[in-house]
């Protein structure tokens, strides 16, 4: 079956050949209980993250570069993926967190048909999504955890392989923002949407555009402002990406969050720009 699951619509037969994402079949880099998601997601025991290999965006600053470019990982079957769902659940995972799932949507849906987790399912995406694909995901997803990387197409063209990023991401996030929010009495997210934005050096103007966009979504949507940018991947080829976020840049973004009146907000500590938040890829 040809693959048109993401906006690249490359039409590759992923059983035989790699697609625009750089992978064929189902390939993962790691699965484990991850403690560093937003508090309602990691909650007490950690989020049951499954890190999928390959990516269509190919962000030059990707902090998961070694797996998004498919240099680390392990091929598995759909049945093995379903078994991983159950294994994570049995070890106490607060949820099943599908990290970078877009180009594996059909395989994930098939795995869910083999074993439907009894805990929330998280769709942890870069935001570059087709609405028709999200409608399939919506049949089994409880929590959407998308990035909103850029609104300015010039940034998307400079830093990714997809200059049309915002053309797809903005409608996709409007769709995901409609997911009903439900949080348990003790603070665990059961359903809803958390939008993440990773600040980039010299791009505060676009961060302000992102915050403005989020302010127009339902108030139940959570917003996570991340200051953890650390040079990775091909960032050294871009002079402006060789440094972290400055306190002035961070303060400007925090002020905008307050000015636009966002209600449910996670503000990452300014000191979070360190590699400790990035897993070791041990496959």
Residue pairs with C-beta under 8 A, 6 or more apart in sequence:
1 13
1 14
1 15
1 106
2 11
2 12
2 13
3 10
3 11
3 12
3 13
3 14
3 19
3 103
4 10
4 11
5 102
5 103
5 104
5 105
5 106
5 130
5 133
6 20
6 21
6 56
6 102
6 103
6 128
6 129
6 130
6 133
7 56
7 128
7 129
7 130
7 162
7 164
7 168
8 19
8 20
8 21
8 56
8 162
10 19
10 20
12 18
12 19
12 20
12 24
14 23
14 24
14 25
15 24
15 25
16 24
17 24
18 24
18 54
18 70
19 54
19 56
19 103
20 56
21 54
21 55
21 56
21 103
22 53
22 54
22 55
22 69
22 70
23 53
23 54
23 70
23 103
25 75
26 52
26 75
26 76
26 77
26 78
26 81
26 104
26 107
27 52
27 53
27 54
27 70
27 73
27 74
27 75
27 76
28 50
28 51
28 52
28 53
28 73
28 74
28 76
28 81
28 84
28 283
29 51
29 52
29 53
29 64
29 66
29 67
29 72
29 73
29 74
29 281
29 283
30 49
30 50
30 51
30 67
30 279
30 280
30 281
30 282
30 283
31 48
31 49
31 50
31 51
31 84
31 87
31 88
32 46
32 48
32 49
32 279
33 45
33 46
33 47
33 48
33 49
33 88
33 91
33 92
33 93
34 42
34 46
34 47
34 48
34 49
34 97
34 279
35 42
35 46
35 47
36 42
36 277
37 47
37 49
37 97
37 145
38 145
38 194
38 222
38 224
38 266
39 187
39 266
40 183
40 187
40 188
40 189
40 194
40 222
41 47
41 94
41 95
41 97
41 122
41 143
41 145
41 189
41 194
42 94
43 94
43 187
43 188
43 189
44 94
44 188
45 92
45 93
45 94
46 92
46 93
46 94
47 93
47 94
47 95
47 97
47 122
48 85
48 88
48 89
48 91
48 93
48 94
48 95
48 96
48 97
48 119
49 97
49 99
49 124
49 279
50 81
50 84
50 88
50 96
50 97
50 98
50 99
51 64
51 67
51 99
51 100
51 279
51 281
52 67
52 98
52 99
52 100
52 101
52 103
52 104
53 67
53 68
53 70
53 72
53 73
53 100
54 67
54 68
54 69
54 70
54 100
54 103
55 62
55 68
55 69
55 100
55 103
55 126
56 102
56 103
56 128
56 161
56 162
57 68
57 126
57 128
57 149
57 160
57 161
57 162
57 165
58 68
58 69
58 160
58 161
58 162
59 68
59 126
59 149
59 159
59 160
59 233
60 159
60 160
60 233
60 234
60 235
60 237
60 238
60 241
61 159
61 200
61 229
61 231
61 232
61 233
61 234
61 235
61 238
61 241
62 68
62 69
62 232
62 233
63 228
63 230
63 232
63 233
63 278
64 100
64 278
65 232
65 233
65 234
66 72
66 281
67 73
67 281
68 100
72 281
72 283
73 281
73 283
74 283
76 84
78 107
78 110
78 111
78 114
79 111
79 114
81 107
81 108
81 111
82 111
82 112
82 114
82 115
83 115
85 96
85 111
85 112
85 115
85 117
86 115
86 117
88 96
89 96
89 117
89 118
89 119
93 119
94 119
94 120
94 188
95 117
95 119
95 120
95 121
95 122
95 142
95 143
96 117
96 119
96 120
96 121
96 122
97 122
97 124
97 145
98 104
98 108
98 121
98 122
98 123
98 124
99 124
100 124
100 125
100 126
101 108
101 123
101 124
101 125
101 137
102 125
102 126
102 128
102 129
102 133
105 133
105 136
105 137
106 136
108 137
108 140
109 136
109 137
109 139
109 140
112 121
112 140
116 140
120 142
120 143
120 189
120 190
120 191
121 140
121 141
121 142
121 143
122 141
122 142
122 143
122 144
122 145
123 137
123 141
123 143
123 144
123 145
123 146
123 176
124 145
124 146
125 144
125 145
125 146
125 147
126 146
126 147
126 149
127 146
127 147
127 148
127 149
127 165
127 168
127 169
127 172
127 173
128 162
128 165
128 168
128 169
128 172
129 146
129 168
129 169
129 172
130 168
130 172
131 171
131 172
131 175
134 172
134 175
134 176
138 179
141 179
142 179
142 190
142 191
143 179
143 189
143 190
143 191
143 192
143 193
143 194
144 176
144 177
144 179
144 192
144 193
144 194
145 193
145 194
145 196
146 169
146 172
146 173
146 176
146 193
146 195
146 196
147 195
147 196
147 197
147 198
148 169
148 173
148 195
148 196
148 197
148 210
148 213
148 214
149 155
149 156
149 160
149 165
149 169
149 197
149 198
150 156
150 159
150 165
150 166
150 203
150 206
150 210
151 166
151 170
151 206
151 209
151 210
151 213
152 166
152 203
152 205
152 206
152 209
153 163
153 164
153 165
153 166
153 167
155 200
155 203
155 206
156 162
156 163
156 164
156 165
156 166
157 163
158 238
159 200
159 238
159 241
170 213
173 195
173 213
173 217
174 217
176 193
176 195
177 193
177 195
177 217
177 218
177 221
178 193
178 218
179 191
179 192
179 193
180 191
180 192
180 220
181 189
181 191
181 192
181 193
181 220
181 221
181 222
182 189
182 190
182 191
182 192
183 189
183 190
183 192
184 190
192 220
192 221
192 222
193 220
193 221
193 222
194 221
194 222
194 223
194 224
194 266
195 214
195 217
195 221
195 222
195 223
195 224
196 224
196 226
197 207
197 210
197 211
197 214
197 223
197 224
197 225
197 226
198 226
198 228
198 229
199 207
199 225
199 226
199 227
199 229
199 245
199 249
199 250
199 253
200 206
200 207
200 229
200 241
200 245
201 229
201 240
201 241
201 243
201 244
201 245
201 246
201 249
202 240
204 249
204 252
204 253
207 225
207 249
207 252
207 253
207 256
208 252
208 253
208 256
211 223
211 225
211 253
211 256
211 257
211 260
211 262
212 256
212 260
214 221
214 223
214 260
214 262
215 260
215 261
215 262
219 263
219 264
220 264
221 264
222 264
222 265
222 266
223 257
223 262
223 264
223 265
223 266
224 265
224 266
224 268
225 253
225 254
225 257
225 265
225 266
225 267
225 268
226 268
226 272
227 245
227 250
227 268
227 269
227 270
227 272
227 273
228 268
228 272
228 273
228 274
228 277
229 244
229 245
229 273
230 244
230 273
230 274
230 275
231 241
231 242
231 243
231 244
232 278
235 241
235 242
236 242
244 273
245 270
245 273
247 270
250 270
254 267
257 265
257 267
